[in-house]
Amino acid sequence: MARVFGTDGVRGLANGELTAELALDLSVAAARVLADRGEFQDSVETRGRPLAVVGRDTRISGQFLEHAVVAGLASAGVDVLRLRVLPTPGVAYMTQALGADLGVVISASHNPMPDNGIKFLAGGGLKLDDAVEREIEQHLDEPWERPLGGDVGTVTPYANPVEEYVAHLVSTVSRPLTGITVVLDCAHGAAYDAGPQALRAAGATVIAINAEPDGLNINDGCGSTHLAPLQAAVLAHGADAGFALDGDADRVLAVDHEGNEVDGDQILAILAIAMSETGRLVKNTVVATVMSNLGFVQAMRAAGVGVRQTKVGDRYVLEAMKVSGYSLGGEQSGHVIMSEHATTGDGVLTALHVLERMATTGQSLQSLASVVTRLPQVLVNVPDVDKARADDDAVLAAAVAEEEALLGDTGRILLRPSGTEQLVRVMVEAATQEDARAVAERLADVVKRQLSL
């Protein structure tokens, strides 16, 4: 069968590719696979039945998909706690805090409103392994022995998930944020309530914008993919900083008091230095992807912090952190994972710790972010080429080597096949935008010549 799971769960047009029937079938298959693997054994012995928690973002389609997921789990003999609207990291936290065997997030993150998605979390709030996802796919639409009578699961609304998640977030900071004024763009998404609550409870003065979801306006011209409203609000209110979440609040970008963007590399650098100084940066190393700006790597080197780079994608960052026990990792897009406090990227948690660094040092966000001097970066996508040959073409490799020699220590080249489209991405960093553009275009021409279909 065709692959259902992507790099971050199942995602697609709600009621198009992602139907209520598919949501129900996925939930049944997930419950059966985890039961067969013995993942539910402890719960069955202590509680009599396994336990799952289910949360969603604010999309209108999340309502029917939630009911389908809940119906599938309960029909498979799983007790379900409905968390209702809660950020992805909030669902991960509640999965761990409640000792649930399974967590389910219904969200398409930063995608437009018509899309939606389903992501399964194992006990402890960790993403399912690829092997488990493949097993779930194989069990879709299979006949199965349904529990009957009192063996079906119960469904219960959980009383205070937002308040408990907020309490957890606030407990991770040790210094009050009194005196700091911050604008928080909630993207009309899952953190519209929890985000402002957490920052206020930590002591900050908070101006919340785009915090009135109606089921249709999530990510609509706002949030981490559209920073203009946040920049305008920071300037209008004279705020010290601003933070923009995405629809499920697992990532965040920031702007300083002058409205300048502070990207994920800069946020990661601020936190890495803070954790290094306090001895909380495990192995004094931060995990980042190969797309991180060279300026970030140079800043970490100057601060005496090691950088472990992975392939693009927060799943690869998480994997490297898990294998080696690192405590901090992230991406330029604003996914930041602080494993001391969370099992996934958490935009509100990240904002709290950046603000705590501001309060501790007395420095502005602009000053803290200036540790990273971002090199101009140009990305050119070359379509309609045979991406499978990109790593083996000798002429292309020679052209890259020649350009790298010209750039020396002043720049960097990353040429990689797209994971989802039939194209090759050429990324170049250089001392000037003009130099980066020129190198990228020369290499794009070589890609077209050598890899044309």
C-alpha positions as CSV (number, residue, x, y, z in Angstrom):
1,M,0.0,0.0,0.0
2,A,1.1,3.6,-0.4
3,R,2.9,5.2,2.4
4,V,0.4,7.0,4.8
5,F,2.8,8.4,7.3
6,G,5.1,11.3,6.3
7,T,8.0,12.8,8.2
8,D,5.6,14.1,10.9
9,G,2.6,11.9,11.2
10,V,-0.2,11.7,8.7
11,R,-1.1,15.0,7.0
12,G,-3.4,16.1,4.2
13,L,-6.5,17.9,3.1
14,A,-9.1,17.4,5.8
15,N,-12.1,15.4,4.5
16,G,-10.1,14.9,1.3
17,E,-7.1,12.8,1.9
18,L,-7.5,12.8,5.6
19,T,-11.1,11.5,6.2
20,A,-13.0,10.5,9.4
21,E,-12.8,6.9,8.1
22,L,-9.0,7.1,7.9
23,A,-8.7,8.7,11.3
24,L,-10.8,6.0,12.9
25,D,-8.9,3.2,11.1
26,L,-5.5,4.7,12.0
27,S,-6.5,4.8,15.7
28,V,-7.7,1.2,15.7
29,A,-4.6,0.0,14.0
30,A,-2.3,2.0,16.3
31,A,-4.1,0.5,19.4
32,R,-3.8,-3.0,18.0
33,V,-0.1,-2.7,17.0
34,L,0.9,-1.2,20.4
35,A,-1.1,-3.9,22.2
36,D,0.6,-6.7,20.1
37,R,4.0,-5.2,20.9
38,G,3.2,-5.3,24.7
39,E,3.3,-1.5,25.1
40,F,0.0,-1.7,27.0
41,Q,0.9,-4.5,29.3
42,D,1.7,-2.5,32.4
43,S,-1.5,-0.5,32.1
44,V,-3.6,-3.6,31.6
45,E,-2.2,-5.1,34.7
46,T,-2.6,-2.0,36.9
47,R,-5.7,-0.2,35.4
48,G,-7.4,-3.0,33.5
49,R,-7.2,-1.1,30.2
50,P,-4.7,1.0,28.3
51,L,-5.0,4.8,28.5
52,A,-4.7,7.4,25.7
53,V,-4.9,11.2,25.6
54,V,-6.1,13.1,22.6
55,G,-5.6,16.8,21.9
56,R,-6.1,19.1,18.8
57,D,-5.5,22.5,17.4
58,T,-8.2,25.0,16.6
59,R,-9.1,23.9,13.0
60,I,-12.8,23.3,12.4
61,S,-11.9,19.9,10.9
62,G,-10.2,19.0,14.2
63,Q,-13.6,18.5,15.8
64,F,-14.8,15.7,13.6
65,L,-11.4,14.1,13.4
66,E,-11.1,14.2,17.1
67,H,-14.3,12.3,17.5
68,A,-13.2,9.7,14.9
69,V,-9.9,9.2,16.6
70,V,-11.6,8.8,20.0
71,A,-14.2,6.4,18.6
72,G,-11.4,4.3,17.1
73,L,-9.4,4.1,20.3
74,A,-12.4,3.3,22.5
75,S,-13.7,0.7,20.1
76,A,-10.3,-1.0,20.4
77,G,-10.7,-1.2,24.2
78,V,-8.6,1.9,25.1
79,D,-9.8,4.4,27.7
80,V,-9.5,8.0,26.3
81,L,-9.0,11.3,28.0
82,R,-10.0,14.2,25.8
83,L,-7.7,17.2,26.2
84,R,-9.5,19.2,23.6
85,V,-7.5,22.3,22.3
86,L,-3.9,22.0,23.5
87,P,-0.5,22.6,21.8
88,T,1.4,19.6,20.5
89,P,4.0,19.9,23.3
90,G,1.2,20.1,25.8
91,V,-0.2,16.8,24.6
92,A,3.3,15.3,24.8
93,Y,3.6,16.6,28.4
94,M,0.2,15.3,29.4
95,T,1.0,11.9,27.9
96,Q,4.0,11.7,30.1
97,A,2.5,13.4,33.2
98,L,-0.6,11.1,33.2
99,G,1.3,8.0,32.5
100,A,-0.7,7.4,29.3
101,D,0.2,4.7,27.0
102,L,-0.5,6.7,23.9
103,G,-0.9,10.3,22.9
104,V,-2.7,11.6,19.8
105,V,-2.3,15.1,18.3
106,I,-4.7,16.3,15.7
107,S,-3.0,19.2,13.9
108,A,-1.3,20.2,10.7
109,S,1.0,22.6,12.5
110,H,1.8,25.6,10.2
111,N,-0.1,24.4,7.2
112,P,-3.2,26.3,6.0
113,M,-6.5,25.8,7.7
114,P,-8.0,23.3,5.1
115,D,-5.2,20.8,6.0
116,N,-5.1,18.7,9.1
117,G,-3.0,15.8,10.5
118,I,-2.7,13.1,13.0
119,K,0.4,12.3,15.1
120,F,0.8,9.4,17.5
121,L,3.0,9.6,20.6
122,A,4.2,6.7,22.6
123,G,4.3,6.5,26.3
124,G,6.4,9.2,27.8
125,G,5.4,11.6,25.0
126,L,7.9,10.4,22.5
127,K,7.2,10.2,18.7
128,L,6.6,6.6,17.4
129,D,9.5,4.9,15.7
130,D,9.3,4.5,11.9
131,A,9.0,0.8,12.3
132,V,5.9,1.1,14.4
133,E,4.3,3.5,11.9
134,R,5.0,1.0,9.2
135,E,3.2,-1.7,11.2
136,I,0.2,0.6,11.7
137,E,0.0,1.1,8.0
138,Q,0.0,-2.6,7.4
139,H,-2.9,-3.1,9.8
140,L,-5.2,-0.6,8.2
141,D,-8.5,-2.0,6.9
142,E,-7.7,-5.5,8.3
143,P,-10.4,-7.5,10.0
144,W,-10.0,-7.7,13.7
145,E,-11.7,-9.1,16.8
146,R,-13.5,-6.3,18.4
147,P,-14.0,-6.1,22.2
148,L,-17.6,-6.3,23.4
149,G,-19.6,-5.4,26.4
150,G,-17.6,-3.9,29.2
151,D,-14.3,-4.4,27.4
152,V,-14.7,-1.3,25.2
153,G,-13.0,1.8,26.3
154,T,-14.4,4.8,28.1
155,V,-14.2,8.5,26.9
156,T,-13.8,11.2,29.5
157,P,-13.1,15.0,29.1
158,Y,-10.0,15.9,31.1
159,A,-10.7,18.7,33.5
160,N,-7.8,21.1,33.4
161,P,-5.2,20.3,30.8
162,V,-4.3,23.9,29.9
163,E,-3.8,24.8,33.6
164,E,-1.6,21.8,34.2
165,Y,0.5,22.4,31.1
166,V,0.9,26.1,32.0
167,A,2.0,25.2,35.5
168,H,4.6,22.9,34.1
169,L,5.9,25.6,31.8
170,V,6.2,28.2,34.5
171,S,8.0,25.7,36.8
172,T,10.9,25.5,34.4
173,V,12.0,29.1,34.8
174,S,13.7,30.2,38.0
175,R,13.6,34.0,37.6
176,P,10.5,36.1,37.4
177,L,10.0,38.1,34.1
178,T,8.8,41.2,35.9
179,G,9.4,44.4,34.0
180,I,9.4,42.7,30.5
181,T,6.7,43.6,28.0
182,V,6.2,41.0,25.3
183,V,3.9,40.6,22.4
184,L,2.8,37.0,21.7
185,D,1.3,36.1,18.3
186,C,-0.7,32.9,18.9
187,A,-1.6,32.3,15.2
188,H,-5.2,31.7,16.2
189,G,-3.9,28.3,17.1
190,A,-3.6,25.7,19.8
191,A,-1.7,28.0,22.3
192,Y,-4.1,30.9,22.1
193,D,-5.0,30.3,25.8
194,A,-2.0,28.5,27.2
195,G,0.7,30.8,25.7
196,P,-0.5,34.1,27.2
197,Q,-1.3,32.4,30.5
198,A,2.2,31.0,30.8
199,L,4.0,34.2,30.1
200,R,1.8,36.2,32.4
201,A,2.1,33.6,35.2
202,A,5.9,33.9,34.8
203,G,5.6,37.7,35.5
204,A,5.8,39.2,32.0
205,T,3.4,41.9,30.7
206,V,1.8,40.2,27.7
207,I,0.0,41.7,24.7
208,A,-1.6,38.7,22.9
209,I,-2.5,39.1,19.3
210,N,-4.2,36.6,16.9
211,A,-5.6,34.8,19.9
212,E,-9.2,34.6,18.8
213,P,-9.6,31.3,16.9
214,D,-12.9,30.7,15.0
215,G,-11.9,27.4,13.5
216,L,-11.1,29.1,10.1
217,N,-8.4,31.6,10.8
218,I,-5.5,29.5,12.1
219,N,-2.2,30.6,10.5
220,D,-4.1,33.0,8.3
221,G,-1.6,35.8,7.7
222,C,-0.2,35.5,11.2
223,G,2.1,33.4,13.4
224,S,5.6,32.2,12.7
225,T,5.2,32.1,8.9
226,H,3.9,35.7,8.7
227,L,5.9,38.0,11.1
228,A,4.7,41.4,9.8
229,P,1.7,41.6,12.3
230,L,4.1,40.8,15.2
231,Q,6.6,43.3,14.1
232,A,4.0,46.0,13.8
233,A,2.5,45.2,17.3
234,V,6.0,45.2,19.0
235,L,6.7,48.7,17.6
236,A,3.1,50.0,18.4
237,H,3.3,48.9,22.0
238,G,7.0,49.7,22.6
239,A,7.5,46.1,23.7
240,D,10.8,44.6,24.7
241,A,10.3,41.6,22.4
242,G,7.8,39.6,20.4
243,F,7.3,35.9,19.7
244,A,5.3,34.2,17.0
245,L,4.0,30.7,17.4
246,D,2.8,28.3,14.7
247,G,-0.6,26.6,14.7
248,D,0.3,23.8,17.1
249,A,2.9,25.9,19.0
250,D,5.8,23.5,18.6
251,R,8.0,26.2,17.2
252,V,8.6,29.9,17.6
253,L,10.3,32.9,15.9
254,A,11.0,36.2,17.6
255,V,11.5,39.9,16.9
256,D,13.5,42.4,18.9
257,H,12.3,45.8,20.2
258,E,13.1,47.4,16.9
259,G,11.1,44.8,15.0
260,N,14.1,42.9,13.6
261,E,13.6,39.1,13.1
262,V,15.4,36.8,15.4
263,D,15.4,33.4,13.8
264,G,15.8,29.8,15.2
265,D,19.6,29.9,14.9
266,Q,19.8,33.0,17.0
267,I,17.3,31.7,19.5
268,L,19.3,28.4,19.7
269,A,22.5,30.3,20.2
270,I,21.1,32.4,23.1
271,L,19.9,29.3,24.9
272,A,23.1,27.3,24.2
273,I,25.3,30.0,25.7
274,A,23.0,30.4,28.7
275,M,22.9,26.6,29.4
276,S,26.7,26.3,28.8
277,E,27.3,29.0,31.4
278,T,25.2,27.2,34.0
279,G,26.5,23.8,33.2
280,R,23.2,22.5,31.9
281,L,24.4,22.0,28.3
282,V,25.1,18.3,28.1
283,K,28.6,17.6,26.7
284,N,28.7,21.3,26.1
285,T,27.2,20.6,22.7
286,V,24.1,21.8,20.8
287,V,22.4,19.9,18.0
288,A,21.4,21.7,14.8
289,T,20.8,20.8,11.2
290,V,23.0,21.3,8.1
291,M,20.7,24.2,7.2
292,S,21.8,26.3,10.2
293,N,23.6,29.4,9.1
294,L,27.4,29.3,9.1
295,G,27.2,32.4,11.4
296,F,25.6,30.2,14.0
297,V,28.3,27.6,13.8
298,Q,31.0,30.4,14.1
299,A,29.2,31.9,17.1
300,M,29.2,28.6,18.9
301,R,32.8,28.0,18.1
302,A,33.7,31.4,19.6
303,A,31.7,30.6,22.7
304,G,33.4,27.3,23.1
305,V,30.2,25.3,22.4
306,G,30.3,22.2,20.1
307,V,27.8,21.8,17.3
308,R,26.5,18.4,16.2
309,Q,24.8,18.8,12.8
310,T,22.1,16.5,11.4
311,K,20.0,16.2,8.3
312,V,17.1,18.7,8.0
313,G,14.1,17.9,10.1
314,D,13.3,18.0,13.8
315,R,13.0,14.2,13.9
316,Y,16.7,14.0,13.1
317,V,17.5,16.5,15.7
318,L,15.5,14.6,18.3
319,E,17.1,11.3,17.2
320,A,20.6,12.7,17.7
321,M,19.7,14.2,21.1
322,K,18.1,10.9,22.2
323,V,21.1,8.7,21.1
324,S,23.8,10.9,22.7
325,G,21.8,12.5,25.6
326,Y,22.2,16.1,24.4
327,S,20.0,18.6,26.2
328,L,19.4,21.2,23.5
329,G,18.8,21.1,19.8
330,G,16.8,22.9,17.1
331,E,16.3,24.2,13.6
332,Q,16.5,27.6,11.9
333,S,12.7,27.4,11.5
334,G,12.2,27.8,15.2
335,H,11.8,24.2,16.4
336,V,13.8,24.2,19.7
337,I,13.9,21.1,21.9
338,M,15.0,21.4,25.5
339,S,15.1,17.8,26.6
340,E,15.3,18.7,30.3
341,H,11.8,20.0,30.1
342,A,10.1,18.6,27.0
343,T,10.1,15.7,24.5
344,T,9.4,17.8,21.5
345,G,9.8,21.4,20.2
346,D,7.8,23.8,22.4
347,G,7.4,27.4,21.3
348,V,6.1,28.7,24.6
349,L,8.8,27.0,26.6
350,T,11.4,28.4,24.3
351,A,10.0,32.0,24.6
352,L,10.0,31.7,28.4
353,H,13.6,30.7,28.5
354,V,14.7,33.4,26.1
355,L,12.9,36.0,28.3
356,E,14.5,34.5,31.4
357,R,17.9,35.0,29.7
358,M,16.9,38.7,29.1
359,A,15.9,39.1,32.7
360,T,19.0,37.4,34.1
361,T,21.5,39.3,32.0
362,G,19.6,42.6,31.7
363,Q,20.4,42.6,28.0
364,S,17.9,43.3,25.2
365,L,16.9,40.5,22.8
366,Q,18.7,42.4,20.1
367,S,21.9,42.4,22.1
368,L,21.7,38.7,22.9
369,A,20.9,37.8,19.3
370,S,23.8,39.7,18.0
371,V,26.1,36.9,19.0
372,V,25.2,35.4,15.7
373,T,26.2,37.3,12.6
374,R,24.1,35.7,9.9
375,L,25.8,35.3,6.6
376,P,23.7,36.1,3.6
377,Q,22.0,32.9,2.4
378,V,20.5,32.1,-1.0
379,L,18.4,29.0,-1.7
380,V,17.7,28.0,-5.3
381,N,15.4,25.1,-6.1
382,V,16.2,23.3,-9.4
383,P,13.1,21.4,-10.6
384,D,12.6,18.6,-13.2
385,V,15.9,16.9,-12.6
386,D,16.9,13.4,-11.5
387,K,17.6,14.1,-7.8
388,A,18.8,10.5,-7.3
389,R,22.0,11.2,-9.2
390,A,22.8,14.4,-7.3
391,D,25.3,12.7,-4.9
392,D,27.1,10.7,-7.6
393,D,27.7,13.1,-10.5
394,A,31.4,13.7,-10.8
395,V,31.0,17.0,-12.8
396,L,28.6,18.4,-10.3
397,A,30.9,17.4,-7.4
398,A,33.9,19.1,-9.1
399,A,31.9,22.3,-9.6
400,V,30.9,22.3,-6.0
401,A,34.5,21.8,-4.9
402,E,35.7,24.6,-7.1
403,E,33.1,27.1,-5.7
404,E,33.9,26.0,-2.1
405,A,37.6,26.7,-2.7
406,L,36.7,30.2,-3.9
407,L,34.5,30.8,-0.8
408,G,37.1,29.5,1.6
409,D,36.1,30.2,5.2
410,T,33.8,33.0,4.2
411,G,31.0,30.9,3.0
412,R,29.3,27.5,2.6
413,I,27.5,25.4,0.0
414,L,24.8,22.8,0.7
415,L,23.5,20.8,-2.3
416,R,20.8,18.3,-1.4
417,P,17.9,16.5,-3.1
418,S,14.4,17.4,-1.8
419,G,12.8,14.7,0.4
420,T,9.3,15.3,-1.1
421,E,9.7,16.8,-4.6
422,Q,11.6,16.0,-7.8
423,L,14.1,18.8,-7.4
424,V,17.5,19.6,-6.0
425,R,18.1,22.4,-3.5
426,V,21.2,24.6,-3.8
427,M,21.9,26.6,-0.7
428,V,24.9,29.0,-0.6
429,E,26.1,31.3,2.1
430,A,28.7,34.0,1.4
431,A,30.0,37.3,2.6
432,T,27.5,39.2,0.5
433,Q,24.1,38.5,-1.0
434,E,25.5,39.1,-4.4
435,D,28.3,36.6,-4.0
436,A,25.8,34.0,-2.6
437,R,23.4,34.5,-5.5
438,A,26.1,34.3,-8.1
439,V,27.5,31.0,-6.7
440,A,24.0,29.5,-6.3
441,E,23.0,30.4,-9.9
442,R,26.2,28.9,-11.3
443,L,25.7,25.7,-9.5
444,A,22.0,25.6,-10.4
445,D,23.0,25.7,-14.1
446,V,25.4,22.8,-13.6
447,V,22.6,20.8,-11.8
448,K,20.3,21.5,-14.8
449,R,22.9,20.4,-17.3
450,Q,24.0,17.3,-15.5
451,L,20.8,16.0,-14.0
452,S,18.2,16.9,-16.6
453,L,15.6,14.2,-17.1
